[in-house]
Amino acid sequence: MILHAGLLALWSGGRWRGLLIEGASGSGKSDLALCSLEHGFRLVADDRVLVWTCDGRLFGRAPDSLSSLMETRGLGVLAQDSLAFCEIDLSVRCVAADAVERLPDAASTEVEGHAVPRIDLWPFDVAAPLKLIRAMQHLGGGPR
């Protein structure tokens, strides 16, 4: 299955943990990914993510034609070091600032039969990459 999404990974707990970035076209997925690279995340896939399951776990990677490429609005499609694949542990849905709840209930999104924990985030928040790190630590893997 191919999703219109991005996929980043963060080293935590001795492995790369994946963060699926979802949202409508123009919602800020690639901008959030670009900013997050400066905070220790690694690119796995931008714009399209090929997902599959193996041994009950969910994984993702870039389609071959998009591997190691990242769209940067205003600059075009540029080469970017990337990981070949990673397990998907958390999903972030890019939403408008006023759609982010202050104290949200736990949520998840269904991907290939897997319930993946999900948070909603305004991707242009200057603290968005730091919130993703915290979410990965507390929701999608790592210490609680």
N, C-alpha and C positions, 0 to 999 in steps of 0.2 A: 504494500500500500504506500502511496506517495501522498504526503501532506503538504499543503501550502503553509509552511512554518519555517522557523530557524531552529538550530540545535547547537547549544553551547555545552561545554563540560567544565567542571571544576574539580580539582584534585582534593579529595576528602576521604578520610577513613581508609587510606591505602589503595584507592582506585579512582578512576575518572567517573564522576556522577553527572548524568545528563540533565539538561534543562531545556525543555521544548518551549519555544516562543511562538505563540499563536496570536492571530488577530487579522482583521481585514486588511486589504491592500492599503498602504499609506498610513497604517495605524502606528508605525514606529518600531516594528520588529527589528529591522536592520540597524536603526539608530541605537536601540537598546543593546543589541549585540556588540556594536562598535564600541560603545562606552564601557561595556562589561569586559572587553578584552584588556582594558587598562587596569582592571582589578583582579587579574589572575585567571579569568575564564579563557578557554581555548575554543576556537571555532571548530565545529564538526560539519555543520551544513547551514547555508543561507538560502532562504527562499523556498527550497523544496527539501523535504526529508523523506527518505525511504525508510520505512519502519518494518520490523519483523520480530517474531518471537522465537526464542530458543530456550529450551529447558524451563519454560514457564516465566521467562524474563523478557522484557521489551527492550529492543535495541533500535538505534537509528544511525543513518549515515547520509552523506550527500550522494545524489545520483552521479554517476561517473562524469557526465558532461559539466557538472557544477562543482566538482571536487576542488577544494583549495581556492575558491572564488567567493568574493563578497561584494554585493552591491553597496556603494556608498553614494547616496543621493547627492547630486551636484558634481561628483567626480567620475561616476561610472562604475563598471565592474572591474575590480582590482584583485590581484593575487593576494592570498592571505594564508599563512601557515595554518594547518589544520590537523586534527586527529582523524584517523580513518573511520572510527565509529565509537559509540559508547552506549552504555545502558541508559535508558530514560527513567529518571527518578522523580521528576517534578515538571509541571507545566505552568507557564505564566501566560495569562491572557492579557494582551495589551488593550486597555480601555481608556476612556476619557477620564480626566482628573476627578470630575464630580461623580464618577461611577465607582470609585474605590472606597470601600467601606472602612471606617476607622477600626472596628473590631469585627472582622468577618467570621462567619461560621466556617468550619472545615468544608472544603469542596473538592470535587475530583472531576476529571474528564475521562471519557472512555476512549481508549486507543487500542485497536486490535484485540478487544476483549479484556483489556487490562484497565483497572481503575487507577489512574495516575493522579496523585494529589495536585491541586491547582490553586493558584492565587491569581487575583486580578491586580494589575499594576498600571499606573500611568507611566509609559516608557520615557517621557521627557523630564521626569522628576530627577533633579541632580543627584539624589540619593538612591535612585533606582538600582544601580549595580550593587550597592551595599545592602539594600533590602533583599536582593536575590541571594547574596551570600548568606544572609541570616536565614532566609527561607530554606535554602539548601541544608543548612546546619540543623534547622528545627523541624522541617516538614518532610523534605525529600531524602534525607539520609544524613548521617553524622549524629553527633551528640544532641540530645534534646534538653 
